[in-house]
């Protein structure tokens, strides 16, 4: 546990930082700036161009984060098995990662549809106006929600990662291992009590 895994941690943290920061800046910066363009038919193309330029960088960042996360999970697997609470937080982190990946992928799919829509009149990147075609407006409404869902999920990943870093402190490791050991020692006693209760019920049933 004292070994260093600087490369894995750097891939994990830098990838997650770019994923979170890029999604937040895109929602506020790219989409917000595009909405200020006076020609309503140029708002979608400008925003789409910005997101298209960011997509390869975002994909690389996500790939680096996933590679780092997988490597950390492998190197920290002894703690997952022996330290109480680590396995639970690993499951939470995995669920958030899967959710963020799904939302990011679907958001990109909608973005490609908006890009193909061309020079449609809109109020903003995620806000239609009365002239916007129905299919484009539907994509925009979905994007309006997803643009904030991605930074929310990746931000939660940052928080969970910070918490898991706290779990690596020597005192936390010691208490977690004691808690796991205590739980394993109490398990046979608990099973014995359950078995004894079952036997007592059977005896009472036979007496009746």
Secondary structure by P-SEA (a helix, b strand, c coil): ccccaaaaaaaaaaaaaaaaaaaaaaaccaaaaaaacccccaaaaaaaaaaaaaaaaaaaaaaaaaaaaaaaaaaaccccccccaaaaaaaaaaaaaaaaaaaaaaaaaaaaaaaacccccccccccccccccaaaaaaaaaaaaaaaaaaaaaaaaaaaaaaaaaaacaaaaaaaaaaaaaaaaaaaaaaaaaaaaaaaaaaaaaac
